[in-house]
Amino acid sequence: MSKCDLCDKHLCFGIKVSHSHRRSNRIWKPNVRTAHIILNGTRKRIHACTRCIRSGKLLSASK
């Protein structure tokens, strides 16, 4: 799964350009981890990017 449930960050597509200017398609994936929150008294597993985990959005989503 390459999508954050909190901020909806997902795959980005682009073109890799070499030194000789050959072009090929590539994908940038977000750094997504599985995390657990307690929502309405039950433990729930979500996919969150490390930016959301580090900034504290994970804690605010559990309230």
PyMOL Python script that loads the backbone (N, CA, C, O; Angstrom):
from pymol import cmd

cmd.read_pdbstr("""\
ATOM      1  N   MET A   1       0.851  -1.181   0.000  1.00  0.00           N
ATOM      2  CA  MET A   1       0.000   0.000   0.000  1.00  0.00           C
ATOM      3  C   MET A   1       0.885   1.229   0.000  1.00  0.00           C
ATOM      4  O   MET A   1       1.710   1.391   0.900  1.00  0.00           O
ATOM      5  N   SER A   2       0.740   2.072  -0.959  1.00  0.00           N
ATOM      6  CA  SER A   2       1.560   3.274  -1.058  1.00  0.00           C
ATOM      7  C   SER A   2       0.702   4.522  -0.984  1.00  0.00           C
ATOM      8  O   SER A   2       0.823   5.416  -1.821  1.00  0.00           O
ATOM      9  N   LYS A   3      -0.172   4.584   0.024  1.00  0.00           N
ATOM     10  CA  LYS A   3      -1.001   5.766   0.218  1.00  0.00           C
ATOM     11  C   LYS A   3      -1.186   5.992   1.706  1.00  0.00           C
ATOM     12  O   LYS A   3      -1.488   5.061   2.454  1.00  0.00           O
ATOM     13  N   CYS A   4      -1.005   7.231   2.129  1.00  0.00           N
ATOM     14  CA  CYS A   4      -1.196   7.589   3.530  1.00  0.00           C
ATOM     15  C   CYS A   4      -2.684   7.818   3.776  1.00  0.00           C
ATOM     16  O   CYS A   4      -3.341   8.519   3.006  1.00  0.00           O
ATOM     17  N   ASP A   5      -3.223   7.227   4.853  1.00  0.00           N
ATOM     18  CA  ASP A   5      -4.635   7.395   5.173  1.00  0.00           C
ATOM     19  C   ASP A   5      -4.928   8.764   5.766  1.00  0.00           C
ATOM     20  O   ASP A   5      -6.079   9.201   5.748  1.00  0.00           O
ATOM     21  N   LEU A   6      -3.924   9.451   6.287  1.00  0.00           N
ATOM     22  CA  LEU A   6      -4.149  10.737   6.940  1.00  0.00           C
ATOM     23  C   LEU A   6      -4.056  11.913   5.974  1.00  0.00           C
ATOM     24  O   LEU A   6      -4.926  12.784   5.983  1.00  0.00           O
ATOM     25  N   CYS A   7      -3.021  11.952   5.145  1.00  0.00           N
ATOM     26  CA  CYS A   7      -2.816  13.113   4.265  1.00  0.00           C
ATOM     27  C   CYS A   7      -3.011  12.780   2.792  1.00  0.00           C
ATOM     28  O   CYS A   7      -2.835  13.658   1.948  1.00  0.00           O
ATOM     29  N   ASP A   8      -3.367  11.545   2.454  1.00  0.00           N
ATOM     30  CA  ASP A   8      -3.604  11.095   1.074  1.00  0.00           C
ATOM     31  C   ASP A   8      -2.391  11.260   0.168  1.00  0.00           C
ATOM     32  O   ASP A   8      -2.538  11.458  -1.038  1.00  0.00           O
ATOM     33  N   LYS A   9      -1.196  11.179   0.742  1.00  0.00           N
ATOM     34  CA  LYS A   9       0.017  11.186  -0.088  1.00  0.00           C
ATOM     35  C   LYS A   9       0.092   9.843  -0.812  1.00  0.00           C
ATOM     36  O   LYS A   9      -0.120   8.796  -0.201  1.00  0.00           O
ATOM     37  N   HIS A  10       0.394   9.870  -2.120  1.00  0.00           N
ATOM     38  CA  HIS A  10       0.393   8.640  -2.912  1.00  0.00           C
ATOM     39  C   HIS A  10       1.527   8.684  -3.925  1.00  0.00           C
ATOM     40  O   HIS A  10       2.394   9.555  -3.854  1.00  0.00           O
ATOM     41  N   LEU A  11       1.523   7.744  -4.870  1.00  0.00           N
ATOM     42  CA  LEU A  11       2.581   7.639  -5.862  1.00  0.00           C
ATOM     43  C   LEU A  11       2.682   8.900  -6.718  1.00  0.00           C
ATOM     44  O   LEU A  11       1.673   9.536  -7.024  1.00  0.00           O
ATOM     45  N   CYS A  12       3.902   9.251  -7.098  1.00  0.00           N
ATOM     46  CA  CYS A  12       4.150  10.339  -8.045  1.00  0.00           C
ATOM     47  C   CYS A  12       4.899   9.755  -9.230  1.00  0.00           C
ATOM     48  O   CYS A  12       5.819   8.956  -9.060  1.00  0.00           O
ATOM     49  N   PHE A  13       4.511  10.149 -10.408  1.00  0.00           N
ATOM     50  CA  PHE A  13       5.143   9.665 -11.623  1.00  0.00           C
ATOM     51  C   PHE A  13       5.976  10.777 -12.237  1.00  0.00           C
ATOM     52  O   PHE A  13       5.623  11.952 -12.148  1.00  0.00           O
ATOM     53  N   GLY A  14       7.075  10.401 -12.855  1.00  0.00           N
ATOM     54  CA  GLY A  14       7.933  11.378 -13.496  1.00  0.00           C
ATOM     55  C   GLY A  14       8.866  10.703 -14.470  1.00  0.00           C
ATOM     56  O   GLY A  14       8.683   9.538 -14.825  1.00  0.00           O
ATOM     57  N   ILE A  15       9.870  11.446 -14.899  1.00  0.00           N
ATOM     58  CA  ILE A  15      10.826  10.940 -15.867  1.00  0.00           C
ATOM     59  C   ILE A  15      12.228  11.070 -15.296  1.00  0.00           C
ATOM     60  O   ILE A  15      12.633  12.145 -14.854  1.00  0.00           O
ATOM     61  N   LYS A  16      12.969   9.958 -15.309  1.00  0.00           N
ATOM     62  CA  LYS A  16      14.363   9.959 -14.894  1.00  0.00           C
ATOM     63  C   LYS A  16      15.206  10.345 -16.098  1.00  0.00           C
ATOM     64  O   LYS A  16      15.050   9.776 -17.178  1.00  0.00           O
ATOM     65  N   VAL A  17      16.103  11.313 -15.915  1.00  0.00           N
ATOM     66  CA  VAL A  17      16.949  11.784 -17.003  1.00  0.00           C
ATOM     67  C   VAL A  17      18.401  11.501 -16.641  1.00  0.00           C
ATOM     68  O   VAL A  17      18.887  11.976 -15.615  1.00  0.00           O
ATOM     69  N   SER A  18      19.100  10.729 -17.479  1.00  0.00           N
ATOM     70  CA  SER A  18      20.490  10.384 -17.202  1.00  0.00           C
ATOM     71  C   SER A  18      21.413  11.518 -17.637  1.00  0.00           C
ATOM     72  O   SER A  18      20.961  12.526 -18.180  1.00  0.00           O
ATOM     73  N   HIS A  19      22.688  11.343 -17.396  1.00  0.00           N
ATOM     74  CA  HIS A  19      23.676  12.352 -17.776  1.00  0.00           C
ATOM     75  C   HIS A  19      23.712  12.561 -19.287  1.00  0.00           C
ATOM     76  O   HIS A  19      23.930  13.675 -19.763  1.00  0.00           O
ATOM     77  N   SER A  20      23.496  11.472 -20.040  1.00  0.00           N
ATOM     78  CA  SER A  20      23.466  11.586 -21.497  1.00  0.00           C
ATOM     79  C   SER A  20      22.080  11.972 -22.012  1.00  0.00           C
ATOM     80  O   SER A  20      21.828  11.940 -23.216  1.00  0.00           O
ATOM     81  N   HIS A  21      21.198  12.331 -21.106  1.00  0.00           N
ATOM     82  CA  HIS A  21      19.839  12.804 -21.376  1.00  0.00           C
ATOM     83  C   HIS A  21      18.927  11.723 -21.950  1.00  0.00           C
ATOM     84  O   HIS A  21      17.976  12.036 -22.665  1.00  0.00           O
ATOM     85  N   ARG A  22      19.204  10.465 -21.648  1.00  0.00           N
ATOM     86  CA  ARG A  22      18.241   9.405 -21.957  1.00  0.00           C
ATOM     87  C   ARG A  22      17.123   9.495 -20.926  1.00  0.00           C
ATOM     88  O   ARG A  22      17.378   9.725 -19.744  1.00  0.00           O
ATOM     89  N   ARG A  23      15.888   9.315 -21.375  1.00  0.00           N
ATOM     90  CA  ARG A  23      14.749   9.500 -20.496  1.00  0.00           C
ATOM     91  C   ARG A  23      14.005   8.186 -20.301  1.00  0.00           C
ATOM     92  O   ARG A  23      13.773   7.445 -21.256  1.00  0.00           O
ATOM     93  N   SER A  24      13.633   7.906 -19.056  1.00  0.00           N
ATOM     94  CA  SER A  24      12.849   6.718 -18.757  1.00  0.00           C
ATOM     95  C   SER A  24      11.891   7.047 -17.624  1.00  0.00           C
ATOM     96  O   SER A  24      12.163   7.915 -16.794  1.00  0.00           O
ATOM     97  N   ASN A  25      10.784   6.354 -17.601  1.00  0.00           N
ATOM     98  CA  ASN A  25       9.764   6.600 -16.588  1.00  0.00           C
ATOM     99  C   ASN A  25      10.211   6.060 -15.240  1.00  0.00           C
ATOM    100  O   ASN A  25      10.937   5.069 -15.162  1.00  0.00           O
ATOM    101  N   ARG A  26       9.768   6.723 -14.182  1.00  0.00           N
ATOM    102  CA  ARG A  26      10.054   6.231 -12.844  1.00  0.00           C
ATOM    103  C   ARG A  26       8.935   6.628 -11.907  1.00  0.00           C
ATOM    104  O   ARG A  26       8.079   7.442 -12.252  1.00  0.00           O
ATOM    105  N   ILE A  27       8.949   6.042 -10.705  1.00  0.00           N
ATOM    106  CA  ILE A  27       7.906   6.256  -9.707  1.00  0.00           C
ATOM    107  C   ILE A  27       8.571   6.649  -8.397  1.00  0.00           C
ATOM    108  O   ILE A  27       9.575   6.057  -8.002  1.00  0.00           O
ATOM    109  N   TRP A  28       8.011   7.647  -7.727  1.00  0.00           N
ATOM    110  CA  TRP A  28       8.418   8.004  -6.365  1.00  0.00           C
ATOM    111  C   TRP A  28       7.328   7.524  -5.433  1.00  0.00           C
ATOM    112  O   TRP A  28       6.159   7.877  -5.591  1.00  0.00           O
ATOM    113  N   LYS A  29       7.720   6.708  -4.449  1.00  0.00           N
ATOM    114  CA  LYS A  29       6.764   6.183  -3.485  1.00  0.00           C
ATOM    115  C   LYS A  29       6.947   6.878  -2.144  1.00  0.00           C
ATOM    116  O   LYS A  29       8.083   7.146  -1.752  1.00  0.00           O
ATOM    117  N   PRO A  30       5.865   7.181  -1.427  1.00  0.00           N
ATOM    118  CA  PRO A  30       6.009   7.768  -0.097  1.00  0.00           C
ATOM    119  C   PRO A  30       6.456   6.713   0.908  1.00  0.00           C
ATOM    120  O   PRO A  30       6.240   5.517   0.710  1.00  0.00           O
ATOM    121  N   ASN A  31       7.073   7.166   1.974  1.00  0.00           N
ATOM    122  CA  ASN A  31       7.553   6.270   3.020  1.00  0.00           C
ATOM    123  C   ASN A  31       6.392   5.979   3.965  1.00  0.00           C
ATOM    124  O   ASN A  31       6.175   6.710   4.931  1.00  0.00           O
ATOM    125  N   VAL A  32       5.645   4.908   3.686  1.00  0.00           N
ATOM    126  CA  VAL A  32       4.421   4.580   4.414  1.00  0.00           C
ATOM    127  C   VAL A  32       4.689   3.432   5.371  1.00  0.00           C
ATOM    128  O   VAL A  32       5.289   2.423   5.001  1.00  0.00           O
ATOM    129  N   ARG A  33       4.235   3.601   6.605  1.00  0.00           N
ATOM    130  CA  ARG A  33       4.373   2.586   7.644  1.00  0.00           C
ATOM    131  C   ARG A  33       2.991   2.229   8.180  1.00  0.00           C
ATOM    132  O   ARG A  33       2.067   3.040   8.115  1.00  0.00           O
ATOM    133  N   THR A  34       2.850   1.017   8.708  1.00  0.00           N
ATOM    134  CA  THR A  34       1.608   0.663   9.392  1.00  0.00           C
ATOM    135  C   THR A  34       1.703   1.149  10.825  1.00  0.00           C
ATOM    136  O   THR A  34       2.723   0.973  11.492  1.00  0.00           O
ATOM    137  N   ALA A  35       0.636   1.755  11.283  1.00  0.00           N
ATOM    138  CA  ALA A  35       0.602   2.283  12.643  1.00  0.00           C
ATOM    139  C   ALA A  35      -0.749   1.936  13.250  1.00  0.00           C
ATOM    140  O   ALA A  35      -1.711   1.665  12.533  1.00  0.00           O
ATOM    141  N   HIS A  36      -0.811   1.947  14.557  1.00  0.00           N
ATOM    142  CA  HIS A  36      -2.038   1.613  15.270  1.00  0.00           C
ATOM    143  C   HIS A  36      -2.539   2.840  16.021  1.00  0.00           C
ATOM    144  O   HIS A  36      -1.764   3.537  16.676  1.00  0.00           O
ATOM    145  N   ILE A  37      -3.834   3.096  15.920  1.00  0.00           N
ATOM    146  CA  ILE A  37      -4.459   4.149  16.697  1.00  0.00           C
ATOM    147  C   ILE A  37      -5.632   3.548  17.450  1.00  0.00           C
ATOM    148  O   ILE A  37      -6.148   2.495  17.074  1.00  0.00           O
ATOM    149  N   ILE A  38      -6.044   4.211  18.500  1.00  0.00           N
ATOM    150  CA  ILE A  38      -7.221   3.784  19.248  1.00  0.00           C
ATOM    151  C   ILE A  38      -8.353   4.733  18.888  1.00  0.00           C
ATOM    152  O   ILE A  38      -8.318   5.911  19.244  1.00  0.00           O
ATOM    153  N   LEU A  39      -9.348   4.227  18.188  1.00  0.00           N
ATOM    154  CA  LEU A  39     -10.463   5.018  17.708  1.00  0.00           C
ATOM    155  C   LEU A  39     -11.745   4.467  18.304  1.00  0.00           C
ATOM    156  O   LEU A  39     -12.116   3.324  18.038  1.00  0.00           O
ATOM    157  N   ASN A  40     -12.419   5.270  19.105  1.00  0.00           N
ATOM    158  CA  ASN A  40     -13.662   4.884  19.799  1.00  0.00           C
ATOM    159  C   ASN A  40     -13.478   3.642  20.658  1.00  0.00           C
ATOM    160  O   ASN A  40     -14.369   2.795  20.729  1.00  0.00           O
ATOM    161  N   GLY A  41     -12.336   3.533  21.305  1.00  0.00           N
ATOM    162  CA  GLY A  41     -12.077   2.424  22.211  1.00  0.00           C
ATOM    163  C   GLY A  41     -11.588   1.151  21.543  1.00  0.00           C
ATOM    164  O   GLY A  41     -11.313   0.172  22.237  1.00  0.00           O
ATOM    165  N   THR A  42     -11.472   1.128  20.227  1.00  0.00           N
ATOM    166  CA  THR A  42     -10.983  -0.055  19.528  1.00  0.00           C
ATOM    167  C   THR A  42      -9.675   0.280  18.832  1.00  0.00           C
ATOM    168  O   THR A  42      -9.471   1.405  18.375  1.00  0.00           O
ATOM    169  N   ARG A  43      -8.803  -0.694  18.755  1.00  0.00           N
ATOM    170  CA  ARG A  43      -7.511  -0.523  18.117  1.00  0.00           C
ATOM    171  C   ARG A  43      -7.659  -0.721  16.622  1.00  0.00           C
ATOM    172  O   ARG A  43      -8.203  -1.730  16.172  1.00  0.00           O
ATOM    173  N   LYS A  44      -7.172   0.247  15.848  1.00  0.00           N
ATOM    174  CA  LYS A  44      -7.323   0.203  14.401  1.00  0.00           C
ATOM    175  C   LYS A  44      -5.966   0.373  13.753  1.00  0.00           C
ATOM    176  O   LYS A  44      -5.150   1.174  14.209  1.00  0.00           O
ATOM    177  N   ARG A  45      -5.719  -0.386  12.679  1.00  0.00           N
ATOM    178  CA  ARG A  45      -4.465  -0.288  11.944  1.00  0.00           C
ATOM    179  C   ARG A  45      -4.667   0.630  10.740  1.00  0.00           C
ATOM    180  O   ARG A  45      -5.613   0.463   9.970  1.00  0.00           O
ATOM    181  N   ILE A  46      -3.771   1.594  10.587  1.00  0.00           N
ATOM    182  CA  ILE A  46      -3.835   2.488   9.449  1.00  0.00           C
ATOM    183  C   ILE A  46      -2.466   2.541   8.783  1.00  0.00           C
ATOM    184  O   ILE A  46      -1.464   2.131   9.367  1.00  0.00           O
ATOM    185  N   HIS A  47      -2.436   3.042   7.573  1.00  0.00           N
ATOM    186  CA  HIS A  47      -1.190   3.265   6.847  1.00  0.00           C
ATOM    187  C   HIS A  47      -0.901   4.751   6.917  1.00  0.00           C
ATOM    188  O   HIS A  47      -1.691   5.557   6.427  1.00  0.00           O
ATOM    189  N   ALA A  48       0.226   5.130   7.521  1.00  0.00           N
ATOM    190  CA  ALA A  48       0.581   6.531   7.691  1.00  0.00           C
ATOM    191  C   ALA A  48       2.000   6.761   7.201  1.00  0.00           C
ATOM    192  O   ALA A  48       2.886   5.931   7.409  1.00  0.00           O
ATOM    193  N   CYS A  49       2.206   7.908   6.541  1.00  0.00           N
ATOM    194  CA  CYS A  49       3.554   8.246   6.096  1.00  0.00           C
ATOM    195  C   CYS A  49       4.360   8.733   7.297  1.00  0.00           C
ATOM    196  O   CYS A  49       3.798   9.162   8.305  1.00  0.00           O
ATOM    197  N   THR A  50       5.655   8.662   7.176  1.00  0.00           N
ATOM    198  CA  THR A  50       6.516   9.020   8.301  1.00  0.00           C
ATOM    199  C   THR A  50       6.426  10.501   8.622  1.00  0.00           C
ATOM    200  O   THR A  50       6.675  10.889   9.764  1.00  0.00           O
ATOM    201  N   ARG A  51       6.082  11.336   7.663  1.00  0.00           N
ATOM    202  CA  ARG A  51       5.906  12.766   7.914  1.00  0.00           C
ATOM    203  C   ARG A  51       4.730  13.009   8.865  1.00  0.00           C
ATOM    204  O   ARG A  51       4.817  13.851   9.759  1.00  0.00           O
ATOM    205  N   CYS A  52       3.627  12.269   8.672  1.00  0.00           N
ATOM    206  CA  CYS A  52       2.463  12.411   9.551  1.00  0.00           C
ATOM    207  C   CYS A  52       2.749  11.842  10.936  1.00  0.00           C
ATOM    208  O   CYS A  52       2.303  12.399  11.939  1.00  0.00           O
ATOM    209  N   ILE A  53       3.486  10.741  10.998  1.00  0.00           N
ATOM    210  CA  ILE A  53       3.825  10.146  12.288  1.00  0.00           C
ATOM    211  C   ILE A  53       4.705  11.097  13.082  1.00  0.00           C
ATOM    212  O   ILE A  53       4.502  11.282  14.282  1.00  0.00           O
ATOM    213  N   ARG A  54       5.692  11.704  12.408  1.00  0.00           N
ATOM    214  CA  ARG A  54       6.640  12.583  13.081  1.00  0.00           C
ATOM    215  C   ARG A  54       6.004  13.906  13.491  1.00  0.00           C
ATOM    216  O   ARG A  54       6.381  14.473  14.517  1.00  0.00           O
ATOM    217  N   SER A  55       5.046  14.409  12.713  1.00  0.00           N
ATOM    218  CA  SER A  55       4.450  15.707  13.016  1.00  0.00           C
ATOM    219  C   SER A  55       3.344  15.622  14.051  1.00  0.00           C
ATOM    220  O   SER A  55       2.882  16.657  14.531  1.00  0.00           O
ATOM    221  N   GLY A  56       2.904  14.421  14.412  1.00  0.00           N
ATOM    222  CA  GLY A  56       1.893  14.268  15.453  1.00  0.00           C
ATOM    223  C   GLY A  56       0.475  14.170  14.928  1.00  0.00           C
ATOM    224  O   GLY A  56      -0.465  14.195  15.723  1.00  0.00           O
ATOM    225  N   LYS A  57       0.282  14.059  13.631  1.00  0.00           N
ATOM    226  CA  LYS A  57      -1.063  13.908  13.082  1.00  0.00           C
ATOM    227  C   LYS A  57      -1.690  12.582  13.499  1.00  0.00           C
ATOM    228  O   LYS A  57      -2.913  12.453  13.557  1.00  0.00           O
ATOM    229  N   LEU A  58      -0.847  11.606  13.786  1.00  0.00           N
ATOM    230  CA  LEU A  58      -1.324  10.298  14.206  1.00  0.00           C
ATOM    231  C   LEU A  58      -2.019  10.391  15.549  1.00  0.00           C
ATOM    232  O   LEU A  58      -3.038   9.734  15.762  1.00  0.00           O
ATOM    233  N   LEU A  59      -1.483  11.200  16.466  1.00  0.00           N
ATOM    234  CA  LEU A  59      -2.080  11.362  17.780  1.00  0.00           C
ATOM    235  C   LEU A  59      -3.383  12.150  17.702  1.00  0.00           C
ATOM    236  O   LEU A  59      -4.330  11.856  18.432  1.00  0.00           O
ATOM    237  N   SER A  60      -3.438  13.153  16.819  1.00  0.00           N
ATOM    238  CA  SER A  60      -4.664  13.943  16.707  1.00  0.00           C
ATOM    239  C   SER A  60      -5.774  13.163  16.009  1.00  0.00           C
ATOM    240  O   SER A  60      -6.951  13.452  16.225  1.00  0.00           O
ATOM    241  N   ALA A  61      -5.428  12.185  15.181  1.00  0.00           N
ATOM    242  CA  ALA A  61      -6.440  11.377  14.505  1.00  0.00           C
ATOM    243  C   ALA A  61      -7.086  10.377  15.449  1.00  0.00           C
ATOM    244  O   ALA A  61      -8.205   9.929  15.200  1.00  0.00           O
ATOM    245  N   SER A  62      -6.401  10.021  16.528  1.00  0.00           N
ATOM    246  CA  SER A  62      -6.947   9.022  17.440  1.00  0.00           C
ATOM    247  C   SER A  62      -7.967   9.607  18.401  1.00  0.00           C
ATOM    248  O   SER A  62      -8.638   8.850  19.102  1.00  0.00           O
ATOM    249  N   LYS A  63      -8.108  10.926  18.463  1.00  0.00           N
ATOM    250  CA  LYS A  63      -9.077  11.543  19.385  1.00  0.00           C
ATOM    251  C   LYS A  63     -10.458  11.579  18.803  1.00  0.00           C
ATOM    252  O   LYS A  63     -11.387  12.064  19.448  1.00  0.00           O
TER     253      LYS A  63
END
""", "prot")
cmd.dss("prot")
cmd.show_as("cartoon", "prot")
cmd.util.cbc("prot")
cmd.orient("prot")
